[in-house]
Amino acid sequence: MSATQAPLSADELAALAKLSTPTVANAIEVFEVQPRNTGFMNPTIRAIVTGPTPLVGYACTAKIRAAAPRDPAVTATPRQMWEHILSVPEPRVIVIEDLDEEPIGSFWGEVQANIHRALGCAGAVTNGGVRDLDEVRALGFQLFAGSVMVSHAYVHVVEVGGPVTVGGLTVRPGEIVHGDQHGVAVIPREIAREVPEGARRVEERERAIIDLCRSPEFSLDRLDALYSQPSR
């Protein structure tokens, strides 16, 4: 996170947590800061363990492998990852890229969920695997992943704190991650505080369309007039 970008307040983060991730995606469109086909992960990343509210937090990043034992040339360690996590503001979301061509070992389970919750993480996002779902769910730790797996195989950290690509989306440390049952998006930092207002504008337009569709006054002319109005 840039030194000029102060973390969001608890109230601002809570306002984002009241919105669904599709609502956040719609709200971001209002500000025209990025193409509409960017900023979110593709459907290979599924909500595996969710909570009563969406997962919202600042990204911490790492890369892993599990198909083979650690290469002696790899110097990254779990301790380095933990220190990186603590350098990012709370609440934190750990985003891990599994570099194996075909993920085979789960980094995430009961032990790692407990470790990372103690480090101020609310959940994790990975293109790799997760396991121990009942235990993780009971802990209140959220998981978004490419698959559910039985074994951790030879899982180990190979890189810490750089950009990672998960579900077709590149995520950098300090970016704001938002995820719910629909998937995961990243909120552009420069408009993060304005997203709830953008969501209100979208909701206002959509509510008018829905109300018309349920009204005896419904007509194609009225629908066309409402549907053509921008969300601003």
SULKALIN-V717009 format. One line per field, one symbol per residue. phi: phi as a letter, one per 20 degrees, with the letter a starting at -180 (. if undefined). psi: psi as a letter, one per 30 degrees, with the letter a starting at -180 (. if undefined). burial: + if it has 16 or more other C-alpha atoms within 10 Angstrom, else -. A space follows every 50 residues. Layout:
BEGIN
phi->???
psi->???
burial->???
END
This chain:
BEGIN
phi->.ffedfgffgfffffffedffffffffffgelebffecnbefffedfecd cfcgfcrefdcacccbfbggfgffdfcggfffffgfedfefdceddeeef gcgccefeafffffgfffeneerccbeedcblfffffffneeccbeadce deldgbfcbcndfcdclmdecdgnfeecbbgeqccdeggfdgfeggffff fffffffffffffeefegbffffffffeffeb
psi->kkffjkllleeeeeeeffkleeeeeeeeeefhflkfglglllffjljejl afllkklkkkllkllffllkkffkfkleeeeeeeeffklllkkkjkkjfk ejkfkkekaeeeeeefefggkfalklfbllaheeeeeffgkkkklflkle lfbhklkfkkgakljkhgkkklkfljkkkaffaklkkkefgeffeeeeee eeeeeeeeeeeefgkfgkleeeeeeeffklh.
burial->+-----++----+--++-++++++++++++--------+++---++++++ ---++++++++++++++--+-----+----+--++--+++++++++++++ --++++++++--++-++-+++++++++++++++--++--++++++++++- +++++++++++-+++++++-+++++++++++-+++++++--++-++-++- +++-+---+--+------------------+-
END
